Amino acid sequence: MLIGNLGKDPEIQYLEKNISVAKFPLATTETHKDKNGKLISQTEWHIIVLWRGLAELAQKYLHKGSLIYVEGRLRTRSWEDREGNKKFAREIVADNLIMLDKRSDSTNNFSPSIPHDTESLEGFSSTEEPPGEDEPTGTLPF
């Protein structure tokens, strides 16, 4: 479970059978006081992967800076680069997403891409599973 801000707009790709997948970096920040009372902030970056309905939702409503709550599971992928070096990527495959941005109105500067009716989208979760063994999952197309 993470709460954070998107580091950039979601990138969406379509795989075989028109399966949508979106990917974006998410920043989470933890703040605490040191022994002298000085505030210390530590930001961690996470790669979020969304499949199917959640990917479509992200493309339509999320943008750089959007505040979201996401639930998911860790997945580690590995591959070899062009020089034959083994590379690893740890990602969070999201199962649930809640948009936490405030509704846009005439009194604030929030992005107009967030719909006025966000309550109907909050808690939207993908009831579909990521591709099975017979569907492409190897290296994501980003």
Protein Blocks (a to p, Z undefined) as FASTA:
>chain_A
ZZdddfbdcdddddehhiacdddddddddddddfkopacddddddddddehjlmmmmmmm
gcehiacdddddddddddddfkopacdddddddfbdcdfbdcddfkbccdfkbcfklmlm
gopacfbdcddfkbcfkbcfZZ
